[in-house]
């Protein structure tokens, strides 16, 4: 429900929600089966691997239109 509220607030400000960030504790920075079952094709998913409480790898993924798999996307981090 918080996600829907955030999307509505963004639209009221003429902004678009383009991605979703989450972490995978003690697992790789790639989508899980749960992610595949719950994702939407029009968002980018940023996944952060956290090993023993320490942030490690980060990657970006986009779900295919047919919802069968994710493809890795470019991720560029820049200062503001």
N, C-alpha and C positions, 0 to 999 in steps of 0.2 A: 504494500500500500504506500510506503514511503516513496518508492520509485515513481508511482503514478502521480503522487503529489508533486514531486520534483519536476517531472515532465510538464505538468500543468503550469507550474510556476514559471518555468523556462519559457513556455509558449506565450504566457502573458507579457513577458518582457521581450518578445520577439527574438528569443534564443531557441536553439535546438539542442536537445540532449543527444549526443552522438556516440557515447560509449558508456561502458560499465566497467568499474574497477573492482577486483576482489583478490584476495590472497589464497594461496594453497599452503597451509602449514605442513611442513615436512613432506611435500610433494612437488613435482616439477611444475614449471611455469608454462603449462599447456592445459587446454580445456579437459575436464574430466567427462565421464559419461553423464553425470548429473548436469554439467554445463550444457552438453549436447541436447539433452532432453528438455531443458528449460530456456534456451537462448532464442533470440529473435534474429533473423537475417539482416536487419537494417542497422544494427549497432556493432561497434567495435568493442571487443572484450579485452581489457588489460588484465593480465594475470601475473601476480607477483609470487614467486616461490619464497617461502620463509623456512629456513632450516635451523632448527634449535633456537627459534626466537629471533634469528638474524635475517633481515631481508637479503635475498641473493639475486637470482635472475628475474627479469621481467620481460614479457612478450605481449604482442598484440595479435588478436585473432578475429576473423570474420566468418560467420556461419554462412554456408552456401544457401542459395535460394530454395533448394529442395530439402534443406535441413538435414542432409545426410552426413556432413562433415564440416570441419573448420579448415580454413586456410590461414596460414600465418601471414600477417600484414606487416608493413614497415612500421617501425616505432622510432620516432625521433623525439628526444627530450631536449628542450632548449630553455634557457633562462628567460625570465620575464623582464 
